[in-house]
Amino acid sequence: MRFAGTLIDGGDGSLHALDGKTIEGNIVVLDIRARTYWENVFRLGGKAVIFRGNEAANRKDTLTVHILA
């Protein structure tokens, strides 16, 4: 499967973080702690989500995203 689009920094994936950004048709990079906010990307027409980790991320954050996605 191939995706093409502009990479958009979506922060935590909240509607506030996505406001004013062109999500439709693009690939959105979200913080691993986005929880269920990743669903907003698809509601706004995004093609894909890439999760990025950070120093504060822990195993629970990773498992939560893996199980929900």
C-alpha positions in Angstrom: 0.0 0.0 0.0 1.3 3.4 -0.9 0.3 6.8 0.4 1.2 10.2 -1.0 0.6 13.6 0.5 2.2 16.3 2.5 3.3 15.5 6.0 1.4 17.7 8.4 2.4 18.2 12.1 -0.9 17.5 14.0 0.5 17.8 17.5 -1.7 15.8 19.9 -4.4 15.3 17.3 -7.0 17.4 19.1 -9.3 19.5 17.0 -7.6 22.6 18.4 -4.2 21.3 17.3 -5.6 20.5 13.8 -7.4 23.8 13.3 -6.2 25.8 10.4 -4.2 22.9 8.9 -4.9 21.2 5.6 -5.7 17.7 6.8 -7.8 16.4 3.9 -5.7 14.3 1.5 -2.5 14.5 3.6 -0.5 12.4 6.1 -0.6 13.6 9.6 2.2 13.1 12.2 0.9 12.9 15.7 2.5 12.7 19.1 2.3 9.1 20.6 0.2 10.5 23.4 -2.6 11.4 21.0 -4.8 8.7 22.6 -8.1 8.5 20.5 -7.6 11.9 18.9 -6.0 10.2 15.9 -9.6 9.5 14.8 -10.0 13.3 14.1 -7.5 13.0 11.3 -9.7 10.5 9.4 -12.9 12.5 10.2 -11.2 15.5 8.5 -10.2 13.5 5.4 -6.6 12.6 6.2 -5.1 9.6 4.4 -2.8 8.3 7.2 -1.4 8.9 10.6 2.2 8.4 11.7 2.9 8.4 15.4 6.1 9.9 16.8 7.5 9.1 20.2 9.1 11.4 22.6 11.0 11.1 25.9 7.8 11.3 27.9 6.2 8.4 26.1 5.9 5.1 28.0 4.8 1.6 27.3 1.2 2.4 28.2 1.0 5.2 25.6 2.4 2.9 22.9 0.0 0.0 23.8 -3.0 2.4 23.9 -2.3 3.6 20.4 -1.6 0.1 19.1 -4.8 -1.4 20.6 -7.0 1.5 19.4 -5.6 1.9 16.0 
